[in-house]
């Protein structure tokens, strides 16, 4: 399987006291077509509010082959960032 060109997130805005915060939850990945003319967006969930945020992976987010195995089985949100 090719590497994702973007990860898909749902972002929930909330407030703690007077501080605005946001919680990001990865819900999928975006893969480029081989011909470069489009993308496949593979989601494990849908955002409740309709907002879908796509972000380029950081180098530390690129999974190893073993870590990408769940995605090959259809669990795209399992492509978790490395810590």
MISE-587481 format. One record per residue (C-alpha): x, y, z; residue number from 1. Coordinates in steps of 0.5 Angstrom, whole numbers. Layout:
REM residues N
+-------+-------+-------+-----+
|    xx |    yy |    zz |   i |
+-------+-------+-------+-----+
|     X |     Y |     Z | NUM |
...
+-------+-------+-------+-----+
REM end
This chain:
REM residues 83
+-------+-------+-------+-----+
|    xx |    yy |    zz |   i |
+-------+-------+-------+-----+
|     0 |     0 |     0 |   1 |
|     3 |     7 |    -2 |   2 |
|     4 |    12 |     4 |   3 |
|    -1 |    17 |     6 |   4 |
|    -1 |    24 |     3 |   5 |
|    -5 |    27 |     8 |   6 |
|    -8 |    25 |    14 |   7 |
|   -16 |    26 |    16 |   8 |
|   -18 |    29 |    22 |   9 |
|   -24 |    31 |    26 |  10 |
|   -23 |    37 |    30 |  11 |
|   -27 |    39 |    36 |  12 |
|   -27 |    46 |    39 |  13 |
|   -28 |    47 |    46 |  14 |
|   -26 |    52 |    52 |  15 |
|   -23 |    51 |    59 |  16 |
|   -24 |    57 |    63 |  17 |
|   -23 |    63 |    58 |  18 |
|   -18 |    59 |    54 |  19 |
|   -20 |    56 |    47 |  20 |
|   -17 |    49 |    45 |  21 |
|   -18 |    44 |    40 |  22 |
|   -18 |    36 |    40 |  23 |
|   -16 |    33 |    34 |  24 |
|   -18 |    26 |    33 |  25 |
|   -15 |    22 |    27 |  26 |
|   -20 |    19 |    23 |  27 |
|   -17 |    17 |    16 |  28 |
|   -12 |    18 |    11 |  29 |
|   -11 |    20 |     4 |  30 |
|    -8 |    17 |    -2 |  31 |
|    -6 |    19 |    -8 |  32 |
|    -8 |    16 |   -15 |  33 |
|    -2 |    13 |   -19 |  34 |
|    -3 |    17 |   -25 |  35 |
|    -3 |    24 |   -20 |  36 |
|   -10 |    26 |   -22 |  37 |
|   -14 |    25 |   -16 |  38 |
|   -14 |    22 |    -9 |  39 |
|   -18 |    16 |    -5 |  40 |
|   -20 |    19 |     2 |  41 |
|   -21 |    13 |     7 |  42 |
|   -25 |    14 |    13 |  43 |
|   -26 |    10 |    19 |  44 |
|   -31 |    15 |    22 |  45 |
|   -35 |    21 |    20 |  46 |
|   -34 |    28 |    23 |  47 |
|   -41 |    30 |    27 |  48 |
|   -41 |    37 |    25 |  49 |
|   -39 |    36 |    18 |  50 |
|   -32 |    39 |    18 |  51 |
|   -26 |    34 |    16 |  52 |
|   -19 |    37 |    16 |  53 |
|   -13 |    34 |    12 |  54 |
|    -6 |    35 |    14 |  55 |
|     0 |    33 |    11 |  56 |
|     4 |    27 |    15 |  57 |
|    10 |    30 |    19 |  58 |
|    16 |    25 |    18 |  59 |
|    15 |    22 |    25 |  60 |
|     8 |    20 |    23 |  61 |
|    10 |    16 |    17 |  62 |
|     9 |     9 |    19 |  63 |
|    14 |     3 |    19 |  64 |
|    11 |    -3 |    14 |  65 |
|     9 |    -7 |    21 |  66 |
|     5 |    -1 |    24 |  67 |
|     2 |     0 |    17 |  68 |
|    -1 |    -7 |    17 |  69 |
|    -8 |    -5 |    20 |  70 |
|    -9 |     0 |    15 |  71 |
|    -8 |    -5 |    10 |  72 |
|   -14 |    -9 |    13 |  73 |
|   -18 |    -3 |    13 |  74 |
|   -17 |     1 |    19 |  75 |
|   -14 |     8 |    17 |  76 |
|   -14 |    11 |    23 |  77 |
|    -9 |     6 |    26 |  78 |
|    -4 |    10 |    22 |  79 |
|    -2 |    14 |    29 |  80 |
|     3 |    18 |    30 |  81 |
|    10 |    16 |    33 |  82 |
|    11 |    19 |    40 |  83 |
+-------+-------+-------+-----+
REM end
